């Protein structure tokens, strides 16, 4: 039964019975000194800032002439005031932090004064996407504060924000941002339509939106990029993409996205382009090494001994001389141990988790080698592979890399190097079919767009990236004037 249905059962304006709705619901009546009119305040104390009521609304209504609800706009020094006739608006407004004002002489209408209680944490540094160079602000859980951080960086009227309510129970606010005149309208319409079609009871975090909006929710790869950096969101909006802000989440979603973006740290754009390109290549190599090093070890030690140089083969044979387990079990034992240490470190308090990760890794690794369960060479490979997976700038993609090693391990055990190649082909076929809002996930590699390769494996100088990505089909393909960017002094002269 709705709040209004319960309102209708109340007889003789006995508002005290409203307290039975919830213990935090308050209803109080007052008399205006000028007109001797009785008016009532009704609100949820846990959603309303009572200081606003006591200092702004109540003194004005008690001391100034108050004959009609229309006078609220004149005598109450608050901008957000609504006068509505539909009784069914009461429930929504009350639960959104408004104060319901009733007047005995105006019973057919309802006044609402905005007095929302804002409980937000202070701004802090990014924890996942931390950078030594660049801004140090990160998003918080309040949607209004996050919008403020973005608008400070894009103070233009073309930045459009449209808000939706998702979740039958949670009533979560979801804001869709784009720049009018730049962003492709089809992409914007696709996002809006998918959000409107969401049928779910609660939304706890932006991660729920990722799963609900993804083109293929069964894929290991996230198809929407999440970030905690306002500067990154502002830059990507200017590029012609869409941002999705979810109330209660400190991460903003970006769509459409590509695979390359998950391996590009935003700090790359604050460094010299040569240095940034070097670090980006190191990052790509580390990810490939992390996925393939253990499967190649298993394939070589099980089937293809000839792939190993003779000098290295002697070291590997010596290290495995006392190992009773086959290579696949040896590798799985170490990989699962690493994953257990990661999970234990993540679930425990920060200081304890760091201790568990360091001490546990040293103790378990040393003990397993001395006990003859694993070889010291494989222990080094697994440790380096774990380090390689940590270089992924986006946490969700790092989780994907962690999981990918296990299918490659199984294929390596069954068919050796051929199995690794077969698994790699399956992975590539999946990525070729994968899309983000209908846009190719492997762009600009597939379909090949040479002009967009300036920001993939390499990071070209900023003045060279004067065009927005072709895959976005933006309304304004050019970002700025190429000649002026490359030769500013010559142009001025």
C-alpha positions as CSV (number, residue, x, y, z in Angstrom):
1,X,0.0,0.0,0.0
2,X,1.4,3.4,-1.0
3,X,1.8,6.3,1.4
4,X,-1.1,8.1,-0.3
5,X,-3.4,5.1,0.1
6,X,-2.7,5.3,3.9
7,X,-3.2,9.1,3.8
8,X,-6.7,8.5,2.5
9,X,-7.6,6.3,5.4
10,X,-6.8,9.1,7.9
11,X,-9.9,10.7,9.3
12,X,-10.3,14.3,10.6
13,X,-6.7,15.2,9.6
14,X,-5.3,13.1,12.4
15,X,-1.7,13.3,11.1
16,X,-0.3,11.7,14.2
17,X,-1.3,8.3,12.8
18,X,1.2,8.9,10.0
19,X,4.0,8.0,12.5
20,X,2.8,4.4,12.2
21,X,4.2,4.4,8.6
22,X,7.7,4.5,9.9
23,X,9.4,5.6,13.1
24,X,11.5,8.2,11.3
25,X,8.4,9.9,9.8
26,X,7.5,13.2,11.5
27,X,4.3,15.2,11.2
28,X,3.8,18.5,13.1
29,X,1.3,21.4,12.9
30,X,1.9,25.1,13.5
31,X,-0.2,28.3,13.4
32,X,0.8,31.4,11.4
33,X,0.9,34.5,13.5
34,X,-0.4,36.8,10.8
35,X,-3.4,34.8,9.5
36,X,-3.9,32.3,12.3
37,X,-3.9,29.6,9.6
38,X,-2.9,26.1,10.5
39,X,-0.2,24.5,8.4
40,X,1.6,21.2,8.7
41,X,5.2,19.9,8.1
42,X,5.5,16.2,7.2
43,X,8.8,14.6,6.4
44,X,11.2,11.7,6.9
45,X,13.7,12.9,9.5
46,X,16.5,10.6,8.2
47,X,16.2,12.1,4.7
48,X,15.8,15.8,5.6
49,X,18.2,18.4,7.0
50,X,16.2,19.7,9.9
51,X,18.5,22.8,10.1
52,X,17.0,24.0,6.8
53,X,13.6,23.6,8.3
54,X,14.4,25.4,11.5
55,X,16.4,28.3,10.0
56,X,14.8,28.9,6.6
57,X,11.4,27.4,6.2
58,X,9.7,27.5,9.6
59,X,10.5,31.1,10.8
60,X,9.2,32.5,7.5
61,X,6.0,30.6,7.6
62,X,5.4,31.5,11.3
63,X,6.0,35.2,11.0
64,X,5.0,36.3,7.4
65,X,1.6,36.4,5.9
66,X,0.8,32.9,4.7
67,X,-2.7,32.5,3.1
68,X,-2.0,30.1,0.2
69,X,0.6,27.6,-0.8
70,X,1.5,29.9,-3.6
71,X,3.0,32.2,-1.0
72,X,5.8,29.6,-0.4
73,X,7.6,30.9,-3.4
74,X,7.5,34.4,-1.9
75,X,8.2,34.0,1.8
76,X,10.5,30.9,2.0
77,X,14.1,31.6,0.9
78,X,14.6,28.3,-0.9
79,X,14.6,28.0,-4.7
80,X,13.5,24.4,-5.0
81,X,9.8,24.6,-4.1
82,X,6.9,22.8,-5.9
83,X,3.2,23.2,-5.6
84,X,1.4,20.0,-6.9
85,X,-2.1,18.8,-7.1
86,X,-1.6,15.1,-7.7
87,X,-1.7,13.2,-4.4
88,X,0.4,10.4,-5.8
89,X,3.4,12.8,-6.0
90,X,3.5,12.8,-2.2
91,X,5.3,9.5,-1.9
92,X,8.0,10.2,-4.4
93,X,8.7,13.7,-3.0
94,X,8.9,12.6,0.6
95,X,11.3,9.8,-0.2
96,X,13.5,12.2,-2.2
97,X,14.0,14.4,0.9
98,X,11.3,17.0,0.4
99,X,9.2,18.5,3.2
100,X,5.4,18.2,2.6
101,X,3.6,21.4,3.6
102,X,-0.2,21.2,4.0
103,X,-2.5,24.2,4.6
104,X,-6.0,23.8,6.1
105,X,-7.5,26.3,3.7
106,X,-5.9,24.8,0.7
107,X,-6.5,21.1,1.0
108,X,-6.5,20.2,-2.7
109,X,-2.9,21.1,-3.2
110,X,0.4,20.1,-1.7
111,X,3.6,22.2,-1.2
112,X,7.1,20.6,-1.2
113,X,10.2,22.3,0.1
114,X,13.6,20.8,-0.8
115,X,15.6,20.0,2.4
116,X,17.6,17.0,1.4
117,X,20.3,15.9,3.8
118,X,23.5,15.5,1.9
119,X,25.9,13.0,3.5
120,X,29.0,12.8,1.3
121,X,32.6,12.0,2.1
122,X,35.3,14.5,1.3
123,X,37.3,14.3,-2.0
124,X,40.3,12.0,-1.9
125,X,43.1,10.7,-4.2
126,X,42.3,8.0,-6.7
127,X,43.2,4.6,-5.2
128,X,43.1,2.4,-8.3
129,X,44.1,4.8,-11.0
130,X,46.6,6.8,-9.0
131,X,49.2,8.8,-10.9
132,X,52.3,10.7,-9.7
133,X,51.7,13.4,-12.3
134,X,48.3,15.1,-12.9
135,X,45.2,15.9,-10.8
136,X,44.6,14.1,-7.5
137,X,40.8,14.2,-7.3
138,X,38.6,11.2,-7.4
139,X,34.9,10.6,-7.6
140,X,32.8,10.1,-4.5
141,X,29.4,8.3,-4.0
142,X,27.2,11.4,-4.4
143,X,26.0,12.0,-8.0
144,X,25.7,15.7,-7.5
145,X,29.3,16.0,-6.4
146,X,30.5,13.9,-9.3
147,X,28.6,16.1,-11.8
148,X,30.2,19.1,-10.2
149,X,33.7,17.6,-10.7
150,X,33.0,17.1,-14.4
151,X,31.3,20.4,-15.1
152,X,34.3,22.2,-13.5
153,X,36.4,20.7,-16.3
154,X,33.9,21.2,-19.0
155,X,32.1,24.6,-18.3
156,X,30.1,24.5,-21.5
157,X,26.3,24.6,-22.1
158,X,26.7,21.8,-24.6
159,X,27.4,19.3,-21.8
160,X,24.0,17.6,-21.4
161,X,23.0,15.6,-18.4
162,X,19.8,13.6,-18.4
163,X,18.7,11.7,-15.2
164,X,16.8,8.4,-14.9
165,X,15.6,6.4,-12.0
166,X,16.5,2.7,-12.1
167,X,15.4,0.0,-9.7
168,X,11.9,-0.6,-8.4
169,X,13.1,-0.7,-4.7
170,X,16.4,1.3,-4.7
171,X,15.2,4.1,-7.0
172,X,18.8,4.8,-8.0
173,X,19.5,7.9,-9.9
174,X,21.5,7.3,-13.1
175,X,22.8,10.3,-15.1
176,X,23.8,10.1,-18.8
177,X,26.3,12.7,-20.0
178,X,27.3,13.7,-23.5
179,X,28.3,16.8,-25.4
180,X,25.7,18.0,-27.8
181,X,27.0,18.6,-31.3
182,X,29.9,16.2,-30.9
183,X,28.6,12.8,-29.6
184,X,27.0,10.5,-32.1
185,X,23.2,10.6,-31.5
186,X,22.8,6.9,-32.2
187,X,25.1,6.1,-29.3
188,X,23.3,8.4,-27.0
189,X,19.9,7.0,-27.9
190,X,21.2,3.4,-27.5
191,X,22.4,4.2,-23.9
192,X,19.1,5.9,-23.0
193,X,16.9,3.1,-24.4
194,X,18.9,0.4,-22.6
195,X,18.7,2.3,-19.3
196,X,14.9,2.8,-19.7
197,X,14.5,-1.0,-20.4
198,X,16.3,-2.1,-17.3
199,X,14.0,-4.2,-15.2
200,X,15.5,-4.9,-11.7
201,X,14.7,-4.3,-8.1
202,X,17.9,-2.7,-6.8
203,X,21.1,-1.1,-8.2
204,X,23.9,-1.2,-5.7
205,X,26.8,0.0,-7.8
206,X,27.8,1.0,-11.3
207,X,29.0,-2.5,-11.9
208,X,25.4,-3.6,-12.0
209,X,24.8,-1.2,-14.8
210,X,27.8,-2.6,-16.7
211,X,26.3,-6.0,-16.7
212,X,22.9,-4.8,-17.7
213,X,24.0,-2.6,-20.5
214,X,26.7,-4.8,-22.0
215,X,26.2,-6.2,-25.5
216,X,27.4,-9.6,-24.2
217,X,27.0,-10.1,-20.5
218,X,28.5,-13.7,-20.8
219,X,31.9,-12.3,-21.9
220,X,34.9,-12.2,-19.5
221,X,35.8,-8.8,-21.0
222,X,34.1,-5.7,-19.6
223,X,32.5,-3.7,-22.4
224,X,32.1,-0.5,-20.5
225,X,35.1,1.3,-19.0
226,X,34.9,2.4,-15.4
227,X,37.1,5.1,-14.0
228,X,37.4,7.1,-10.7
229,X,39.1,10.1,-12.4
230,X,37.1,13.2,-13.3
231,X,39.9,14.4,-15.6
232,X,39.6,11.2,-17.6
233,X,35.8,11.4,-17.9
234,X,36.1,15.1,-19.1
235,X,38.7,14.1,-21.8
236,X,36.7,11.2,-23.1
237,X,33.5,13.3,-23.2
238,X,35.4,15.8,-25.4
239,X,36.4,12.8,-27.5
240,X,32.8,12.1,-28.3
241,X,31.9,9.3,-25.9
242,X,29.2,9.0,-23.2
243,X,29.6,9.0,-19.4
244,X,27.2,7.2,-17.1
245,X,27.1,8.3,-13.4
246,X,25.3,6.1,-10.9
247,X,24.3,7.5,-7.5
248,X,26.1,5.7,-4.7
249,X,29.1,4.6,-6.8
250,X,32.5,6.3,-6.9
251,X,33.1,5.0,-10.4
252,X,31.8,6.6,-13.6
253,X,31.2,4.4,-16.7
254,X,32.3,5.3,-20.2
255,X,30.8,4.0,-23.4
256,X,31.5,2.9,-26.1
257,X,35.0,1.6,-25.3
258,X,37.7,-0.5,-26.9
259,X,40.1,-3.2,-25.7
260,X,43.1,-0.8,-26.1
261,X,41.6,1.7,-23.6
262,X,41.8,-0.9,-20.8
263,X,45.6,-1.0,-21.1
264,X,46.1,2.8,-21.4
265,X,46.7,4.7,-18.2
266,X,45.5,8.3,-18.2
267,X,48.9,9.3,-16.8
268,X,50.3,8.5,-20.3
269,X,48.9,11.8,-21.5
270,X,50.8,13.7,-18.8
271,X,54.2,12.4,-19.9
272,X,56.4,13.0,-22.9
273,X,55.0,11.0,-25.8
274,X,58.2,8.9,-26.2
275,X,58.2,8.0,-22.5
276,X,54.5,7.3,-22.5
277,X,54.8,5.0,-25.6
278,X,57.6,3.1,-23.9
279,X,55.6,2.5,-20.7
280,X,52.5,1.5,-22.8
281,X,54.5,-1.1,-24.8
282,X,56.0,-2.5,-21.5
283,X,52.4,-2.7,-20.2
284,X,51.2,-4.7,-23.2
285,X,54.2,-7.0,-23.1
286,X,53.6,-7.6,-19.3
287,X,50.0,-8.6,-20.0
288,X,50.9,-11.0,-22.8
289,X,53.7,-12.5,-20.7
290,X,51.4,-12.9,-17.7
291,X,48.9,-14.9,-19.7
292,X,51.3,-17.1,-21.7
293,X,54.4,-17.7,-19.6
294,X,53.0,-20.6,-17.4
295,X,51.1,-22.3,-20.3
296,X,54.3,-22.2,-22.4
297,X,56.2,-23.8,-19.5
298,X,53.7,-26.6,-19.2
299,X,53.6,-27.2,-23.0
300,X,57.4,-27.2,-23.3
301,X,58.0,-29.5,-20.3
302,X,55.2,-31.9,-21.3
303,X,55.5,-32.1,-25.1
304,X,58.0,-29.8,-26.9
305,X,61.3,-30.1,-25.2
306,X,63.0,-29.1,-28.4
307,X,61.7,-25.5,-28.0
308,X,64.0,-25.1,-25.0
309,X,67.6,-24.1,-25.6
310,X,70.0,-26.9,-24.5
311,X,71.7,-24.8,-21.8
312,X,68.3,-23.8,-20.3
313,X,66.9,-27.3,-20.6
314,X,69.6,-28.6,-18.3
315,X,68.6,-26.1,-15.6
316,X,64.9,-27.0,-16.0
317,X,65.6,-30.7,-15.8
318,X,67.7,-30.2,-12.7
319,X,65.1,-28.1,-11.0
320,X,62.4,-30.7,-11.7
321,X,64.5,-33.7,-10.7
322,X,62.9,-34.3,-7.4
323,X,59.4,-33.0,-8.3
324,X,56.8,-35.8,-8.1
325,X,54.0,-33.8,-9.8
326,X,53.5,-33.4,-13.5
327,X,54.1,-29.8,-14.9
328,X,50.3,-29.1,-15.1
329,X,49.7,-29.9,-11.4
330,X,52.8,-28.0,-10.4
331,X,51.7,-24.9,-12.3
332,X,48.1,-25.1,-11.1
333,X,49.3,-25.4,-7.5
334,X,51.4,-22.3,-7.7
335,X,48.7,-20.3,-9.7
336,X,46.0,-21.2,-7.3
337,X,48.3,-20.3,-4.3
338,X,48.9,-16.9,-5.9
339,X,45.1,-16.3,-6.3
340,X,44.5,-17.4,-2.7
341,X,47.0,-14.9,-1.5
342,X,45.5,-12.2,-3.6
343,X,42.0,-12.9,-2.3
344,X,43.1,-13.1,1.3
345,X,45.0,-9.8,1.0
346,X,42.0,-8.1,-0.6
347,X,39.5,-9.3,2.0
348,X,41.6,-8.6,5.1
349,X,42.2,-5.1,6.6
350,X,44.8,-3.1,4.7
351,X,47.8,-3.6,7.1
352,X,47.0,-7.2,7.7
353,X,46.4,-7.9,4.0
354,X,49.8,-6.4,3.0
355,X,51.5,-8.6,5.6
356,X,49.7,-11.7,4.4
357,X,50.6,-11.0,0.8
358,X,54.3,-10.5,1.4
359,X,55.0,-13.0,4.2
360,X,52.6,-15.6,2.8
361,X,54.2,-15.4,-0.7
362,X,57.7,-15.8,0.7
363,X,56.9,-18.5,3.2
364,X,54.7,-20.6,0.9
365,X,57.0,-20.2,-2.1
366,X,60.1,-21.1,-0.2
367,X,58.4,-24.0,1.6
368,X,57.0,-25.5,-1.6
369,X,60.4,-25.4,-3.3
370,X,62.2,-27.0,-0.3
371,X,59.5,-29.6,0.0
372,X,59.9,-30.6,-3.6
373,X,56.4,-29.8,-4.7
374,X,57.4,-27.1,-7.2
375,X,60.5,-26.1,-9.1
376,X,62.3,-22.8,-8.4
377,X,62.2,-21.9,-12.1
378,X,58.4,-22.2,-12.3
379,X,58.1,-20.2,-9.1
380,X,60.0,-17.3,-10.7
381,X,57.8,-17.5,-13.8
382,X,54.5,-17.5,-11.8
383,X,55.7,-14.6,-9.7
384,X,56.7,-12.6,-12.8
385,X,53.3,-13.4,-14.4
386,X,51.5,-12.1,-11.3
387,X,53.5,-8.9,-11.5
388,X,52.6,-8.6,-15.1
389,X,48.9,-8.8,-14.4
390,X,49.3,-5.9,-11.9
391,X,50.4,-3.5,-14.6
392,X,46.8,-3.4,-16.0
393,X,45.5,0.1,-15.2
394,X,41.8,-1.0,-15.0
395,X,41.1,-3.4,-12.2
396,X,38.3,-5.3,-14.0
397,X,40.5,-6.0,-16.9
398,X,43.2,-7.2,-14.5
399,X,40.7,-9.8,-13.2
400,X,40.0,-10.9,-16.7
401,X,43.7,-11.5,-17.3
402,X,43.9,-13.5,-14.1
403,X,41.2,-15.8,-15.3
404,X,42.5,-16.2,-18.8
405,X,45.6,-18.0,-17.7
406,X,43.7,-21.1,-16.7
407,X,42.0,-22.0,-20.0
408,X,45.5,-21.5,-21.7
409,X,47.0,-23.9,-19.1
410,X,44.4,-26.6,-19.8
411,X,44.9,-26.3,-23.6
412,X,48.6,-26.4,-23.1
413,X,48.3,-29.6,-21.1
414,X,46.1,-31.4,-23.7
415,X,47.8,-30.3,-27.0
416,X,51.0,-28.4,-26.1
417,X,51.9,-25.3,-28.1
418,X,49.2,-26.2,-30.7
419,X,46.7,-26.1,-27.8
420,X,47.9,-22.6,-26.9
421,X,47.6,-21.4,-30.5
422,X,44.1,-23.0,-30.7
423,X,43.0,-21.2,-27.4
424,X,44.5,-18.0,-28.8
425,X,42.4,-18.3,-31.9
426,X,39.2,-18.8,-29.9
427,X,40.1,-15.7,-27.9
428,X,40.6,-13.6,-31.0
429,X,37.4,-14.9,-32.6
430,X,35.5,-13.9,-29.5
431,X,37.1,-10.4,-29.4
432,X,36.3,-9.9,-33.1
433,X,32.6,-10.6,-32.4
434,X,32.5,-8.5,-29.3
435,X,31.0,-5.0,-29.4
436,X,30.5,-2.1,-27.1
437,X,27.2,-0.3,-27.8
438,X,27.3,-1.9,-31.2
439,X,30.8,-0.6,-31.9
440,X,33.7,-3.0,-32.6
441,X,35.6,-3.8,-29.4
442,X,38.9,-4.3,-31.2
443,X,38.8,-0.9,-33.0
444,X,41.0,0.5,-34.5
445,X,42.8,-2.8,-35.1
446,X,39.6,-4.3,-36.5
447,X,38.2,-2.8,-38.6
448,X,41.6,-1.3,-39.4
449,X,41.7,2.5,-39.1
450,X,45.3,3.7,-39.6
451,X,44.4,7.2,-38.6
452,X,43.3,6.0,-35.2
453,X,46.5,4.0,-34.5
454,X,48.0,7.2,-33.1
455,X,46.6,6.3,-29.7
456,X,46.9,2.5,-29.4
457,X,50.2,0.7,-28.9
458,X,51.9,4.0,-29.2
459,X,50.9,7.4,-27.9
460,X,51.5,10.0,-30.5
461,X,52.2,13.7,-29.7
462,X,49.0,15.5,-28.6
463,X,49.2,17.9,-31.6
464,X,49.0,14.9,-33.9
465,X,45.8,13.6,-32.4
466,X,43.6,16.3,-34.0
467,X,40.9,13.9,-35.1
468,X,38.4,12.1,-33.0
469,X,38.2,8.2,-33.4
470,X,36.5,7.2,-36.6
471,X,34.7,4.3,-34.8
472,X,32.6,6.9,-32.7
473,X,31.1,8.5,-35.8
474,X,31.1,11.9,-34.1
475,X,29.3,14.9,-35.5
476,X,32.6,16.9,-35.4
477,X,35.5,14.6,-36.5
478,X,38.1,17.3,-36.0
479,X,39.1,18.3,-32.5
480,X,41.3,21.3,-33.4
481,X,43.2,22.9,-36.2
482,X,46.2,20.8,-37.1
483,X,48.4,23.6,-38.5
484,X,47.9,25.9,-35.6
485,X,48.7,23.1,-33.2
486,X,51.9,22.0,-34.9
487,X,53.3,25.5,-35.7
488,X,51.7,28.0,-33.3
489,X,54.5,30.6,-33.5
490,X,54.6,30.5,-37.3
491,X,50.9,31.1,-37.5
492,X,51.0,34.1,-35.1
493,X,53.7,35.7,-37.2
